[in-house]
Amino acid sequence: MAGMTSSHFIFIPAVLLIGVVIGWVLGSRAARDAFAIELKRREERASRKNSS
């Protein structure tokens, strides 16, 4: 424990915050892509239903 400096109180939360931000960005992209795919599937189903 003697090896820990006060910079750990800045560095560790900063790294965690960066990880949360990166996860938020990647997660929002994945959710947006999944939503777009679902909309496309619904449109394809509706067009098939109307054509038959």
N, CA, C and O atoms as CSV, one atom per row, in Angstrom:
chain,resi,resn,atom,element,x,y,z
A,1,MET,N,N,0.812,-1.204,0.000
A,1,MET,CA,C,0.000,0.000,0.000
A,1,MET,C,C,0.850,1.260,0.000
A,1,MET,O,O,0.384,2.320,-0.417
A,2,ALA,N,N,2.068,1.159,0.454
A,2,ALA,CA,C,2.916,2.345,0.519
A,2,ALA,C,C,3.284,2.845,-0.873
A,2,ALA,O,O,3.659,4.007,-1.029
A,3,GLY,N,N,3.182,1.979,-1.897
A,3,GLY,CA,C,3.547,2.362,-3.248
A,3,GLY,C,C,2.494,3.202,-3.946
A,3,GLY,O,O,2.771,3.797,-4.987
A,4,MET,N,N,1.290,3.260,-3.392
A,4,MET,CA,C,0.226,4.029,-4.037
A,4,MET,C,C,0.395,5.516,-3.760
A,4,MET,O,O,0.604,5.942,-2.623
A,5,THR,N,N,0.299,6.285,-4.825
A,5,THR,CA,C,0.401,7.734,-4.665
A,5,THR,C,C,-0.990,8.350,-4.794
A,5,THR,O,O,-1.964,7.659,-5.095
A,6,SER,N,N,-1.064,9.629,-4.567
A,6,SER,CA,C,-2.357,10.317,-4.663
A,6,SER,C,C,-2.860,10.384,-6.098
A,6,SER,O,O,-4.040,10.651,-6.325
A,7,SER,N,N,-1.989,10.147,-7.062
A,7,SER,CA,C,-2.428,10.183,-8.460
A,7,SER,C,C,-3.394,9.048,-8.778
A,7,SER,O,O,-4.132,9.132,-9.760
A,8,HIS,N,N,-3.407,7.994,-7.975
A,8,HIS,CA,C,-4.357,6.898,-8.188
A,8,HIS,C,C,-5.797,7.385,-8.018
A,8,HIS,O,O,-6.709,6.866,-8.662
A,9,PHE,N,N,-6.000,8.367,-7.165
A,9,PHE,CA,C,-7.352,8.883,-6.939
A,9,PHE,C,C,-7.859,9.668,-8.151
A,9,PHE,O,O,-9.061,9.892,-8.290
A,10,ILE,N,N,-6.949,10.082,-9.017
A,10,ILE,CA,C,-7.331,10.766,-10.256
A,10,ILE,C,C,-7.349,9.777,-11.418
A,10,ILE,O,O,-8.291,9.761,-12.210
A,11,PHE,N,N,-6.304,8.954,-11.517
A,11,PHE,CA,C,-6.113,8.079,-12.665
A,11,PHE,C,C,-7.184,6.992,-12.748
A,11,PHE,O,O,-7.763,6.792,-13.816
A,12,ILE,N,N,-7.461,6.296,-11.665
A,12,ILE,CA,C,-8.407,5.179,-11.697
A,12,ILE,C,C,-9.822,5.645,-12.053
A,12,ILE,O,O,-10.426,5.045,-12.942
A,13,PRO,N,N,-10.384,6.667,-11.423
A,13,PRO,CA,C,-11.712,7.128,-11.857
A,13,PRO,C,C,-11.720,7.651,-13.291
A,13,PRO,O,O,-12.720,7.500,-13.993
A,14,ALA,N,N,-10.629,8.260,-13.733
A,14,ALA,CA,C,-10.563,8.746,-15.111
A,14,ALA,C,C,-10.625,7.584,-16.089
A,14,ALA,O,O,-11.329,7.661,-17.096
A,15,VAL,N,N,-9.906,6.522,-15.810
A,15,VAL,CA,C,-9.922,5.343,-16.677
A,15,VAL,C,C,-11.316,4.710,-16.670
A,15,VAL,O,O,-11.809,4.293,-17.718
A,16,LEU,N,N,-11.943,4.635,-15.519
A,16,LEU,CA,C,-13.298,4.087,-15.449
A,16,LEU,C,C,-14.282,4.943,-16.237
A,16,LEU,O,O,-15.147,4.415,-16.936
A,17,LEU,N,N,-14.153,6.251,-16.127
A,17,LEU,CA,C,-15.038,7.153,-16.855
A,17,LEU,C,C,-14.851,7.012,-18.367
A,17,LEU,O,O,-15.826,7.009,-19.119
A,18,ILE,N,N,-13.618,6.896,-18.801
A,18,ILE,CA,C,-13.348,6.696,-20.230
A,18,ILE,C,C,-13.967,5.383,-20.702
A,18,ILE,O,O,-14.534,5.320,-21.793
A,19,GLY,N,N,-13.858,4.337,-19.885
A,19,GLY,CA,C,-14.461,3.052,-20.234
A,19,GLY,C,C,-15.972,3.134,-20.334
A,19,GLY,O,O,-16.567,2.526,-21.224
A,20,VAL,N,N,-16.598,3.873,-19.438
A,20,VAL,CA,C,-18.061,4.043,-19.484
A,20,VAL,C,C,-18.467,4.798,-20.745
A,20,VAL,O,O,-19.446,4.438,-21.398
A,21,VAL,N,N,-17.723,5.835,-21.085
A,21,VAL,CA,C,-18.043,6.622,-22.283
A,21,VAL,C,C,-17.898,5.768,-23.538
A,21,VAL,O,O,-18.767,5.800,-24.410
A,22,ILE,N,N,-16.823,5.012,-23.641
A,22,ILE,CA,C,-16.621,4.147,-24.804
A,22,ILE,C,C,-17.725,3.103,-24.881
A,22,ILE,O,O,-18.249,2.840,-25.964
A,23,GLY,N,N,-18.085,2.506,-23.755
A,23,GLY,CA,C,-19.171,1.534,-23.732
A,23,GLY,C,C,-20.496,2.146,-24.127
A,23,GLY,O,O,-21.289,1.518,-24.828
A,24,TRP,N,N,-20.740,3.363,-23.684
A,24,TRP,CA,C,-21.991,4.065,-24.022
A,24,TRP,C,C,-22.074,4.302,-25.530
A,24,TRP,O,O,-23.118,4.081,-26.143
A,25,VAL,N,N,-20.977,4.750,-26.116
A,25,VAL,CA,C,-20.957,5.034,-27.554
A,25,VAL,C,C,-21.164,3.754,-28.353
A,25,VAL,O,O,-21.992,3.717,-29.263
A,26,LEU,N,N,-20.418,2.707,-28.018
A,26,LEU,CA,C,-20.543,1.454,-28.761
A,26,LEU,C,C,-21.920,0.827,-28.559
A,26,LEU,O,O,-22.486,0.267,-29.498
A,27,GLY,N,N,-22.455,0.912,-27.365
A,27,GLY,CA,C,-23.781,0.365,-27.094
A,27,GLY,C,C,-24.873,1.113,-27.825
A,27,GLY,O,O,-25.820,0.503,-28.321
A,28,SER,N,N,-24.755,2.430,-27.898
A,28,SER,CA,C,-25.781,3.197,-28.612
A,28,SER,C,C,-25.727,2.915,-30.105
A,28,SER,O,O,-26.763,2.885,-30.769
A,29,ARG,N,N,-24.537,2.708,-30.632
A,29,ARG,CA,C,-24.425,2.351,-32.051
A,29,ARG,C,C,-25.072,0.995,-32.309
A,29,ARG,O,O,-25.805,0.831,-33.284
A,30,ALA,N,N,-24.808,0.036,-31.450
A,30,ALA,CA,C,-25.378,-1.303,-31.625
A,30,ALA,C,C,-26.895,-1.261,-31.521
A,30,ALA,O,O,-27.587,-1.928,-32.290
A,31,ALA,N,N,-27.416,-0.490,-30.587
A,31,ALA,CA,C,-28.865,-0.384,-30.430
A,31,ALA,C,C,-29.488,0.302,-31.648
A,31,ALA,O,O,-30.549,-0.112,-32.115
A,32,ARG,N,N,-28.845,1.335,-32.156
A,32,ARG,CA,C,-29.360,2.031,-33.328
A,32,ARG,C,C,-29.368,1.114,-34.552
A,32,ARG,O,O,-30.322,1.115,-35.329
A,33,ASP,N,N,-28.299,0.333,-34.717
A,33,ASP,CA,C,-28.240,-0.614,-35.836
A,33,ASP,C,C,-29.307,-1.689,-35.708
A,33,ASP,O,O,-29.947,-2.047,-36.697
A,34,ALA,N,N,-29.508,-2.207,-34.505
A,34,ALA,CA,C,-30.533,-3.238,-34.292
A,34,ALA,C,C,-31.919,-2.674,-34.580
A,34,ALA,O,O,-32.763,-3.364,-35.151
A,35,PHE,N,N,-32.156,-1.439,-34.194
A,35,PHE,CA,C,-33.453,-0.807,-34.450
A,35,PHE,C,C,-33.672,-0.629,-35.947
A,35,PHE,O,O,-34.774,-0.858,-36.445
A,36,ALA,N,N,-32.634,-0.223,-36.665
A,36,ALA,CA,C,-32.743,-0.037,-38.116
A,36,ALA,C,C,-33.022,-1.368,-38.810
A,36,ALA,O,O,-33.820,-1.421,-39.745
A,37,ILE,N,N,-32.378,-2.430,-38.366
A,37,ILE,CA,C,-32.612,-3.753,-38.949
A,37,ILE,C,C,-34.047,-4.190,-38.692
A,37,ILE,O,O,-34.697,-4.748,-39.577
A,38,GLU,N,N,-34.541,-3.939,-37.490
A,38,GLU,CA,C,-35.926,-4.315,-37.173
A,38,GLU,C,C,-36.917,-3.539,-38.033
A,38,GLU,O,O,-37.896,-4.115,-38.509
A,39,LEU,N,N,-36.688,-2.262,-38.239
A,39,LEU,CA,C,-37.568,-1.469,-39.106
A,39,LEU,C,C,-37.554,-2.010,-40.538
A,39,LEU,O,O,-38.594,-2.096,-41.191
A,40,LYS,N,N,-36.365,-2.371,-41.013
A,40,LYS,CA,C,-36.254,-2.911,-42.364
A,40,LYS,C,C,-37.022,-4.225,-42.478
A,40,LYS,O,O,-37.705,-4.458,-43.475
A,41,ARG,N,N,-36.917,-5.081,-41.469
A,41,ARG,CA,C,-37.653,-6.346,-41.483
A,41,ARG,C,C,-39.157,-6.107,-41.505
A,41,ARG,O,O,-39.888,-6.782,-42.231
A,42,ARG,N,N,-39.613,-5.157,-40.718
A,42,ARG,CA,C,-41.054,-4.854,-40.694
A,42,ARG,C,C,-41.532,-4.340,-42.049
A,42,ARG,O,O,-42.608,-4.717,-42.513
A,43,GLU,N,N,-40.734,-3.483,-42.685
A,43,GLU,CA,C,-41.111,-2.982,-44.005
A,43,GLU,C,C,-41.160,-4.108,-45.027
A,43,GLU,O,O,-42.062,-4.146,-45.864
A,44,GLU,N,N,-40.192,-5.030,-44.965
A,44,GLU,CA,C,-40.172,-6.150,-45.901
A,44,GLU,C,C,-41.389,-7.049,-45.685
A,44,GLU,O,O,-42.004,-7.505,-46.650
A,45,ARG,N,N,-41.735,-7.304,-44.430
A,45,ARG,CA,C,-42.910,-8.126,-44.132
A,45,ARG,C,C,-44.186,-7.451,-44.632
A,45,ARG,O,O,-45.068,-8.107,-45.188
A,46,ALA,N,N,-44.274,-6.147,-44.431
A,46,ALA,CA,C,-45.468,-5.418,-44.873
A,46,ALA,C,C,-45.576,-5.433,-46.391
A,46,ALA,O,O,-46.675,-5.576,-46.926
A,47,SER,N,N,-44.474,-5.291,-47.087
A,47,SER,CA,C,-44.513,-5.290,-48.551
A,47,SER,C,C,-44.865,-6.689,-49.077
A,47,SER,O,O,-45.571,-6.817,-50.078
A,48,ARG,N,N,-44.374,-7.729,-48.405
A,48,ARG,CA,C,-44.742,-9.093,-48.817
A,48,ARG,C,C,-46.217,-9.358,-48.571
A,48,ARG,O,O,-46.891,-10.002,-49.375
A,49,LYS,N,N,-46.706,-8.850,-47.449
A,49,LYS,CA,C,-48.104,-9.067,-47.109
A,49,LYS,C,C,-49.024,-8.354,-48.090
A,49,LYS,O,O,-50.070,-8.886,-48.464
A,50,ASN,N,N,-48.641,-7.158,-48.506
A,50,ASN,CA,C,-49.467,-6.383,-49.440
A,50,ASN,C,C,-49.421,-6.947,-50.855
A,50,ASN,O,O,-50.388,-6.825,-51.607
A,51,SER,N,N,-48.294,-7.566,-51.219
A,51,SER,CA,C,-48.176,-8.071,-52.582
A,51,SER,C,C,-48.876,-9.416,-52.776
A,51,SER,O,O,-49.173,-9.800,-53.908
A,52,SER,N,N,-49.138,-10.126,-51.698
A,52,SER,CA,C,-49.794,-11.438,-51.864
A,52,SER,C,C,-51.271,-11.411,-51.592
A,52,SER,O,O,-51.937,-12.442,-51.695
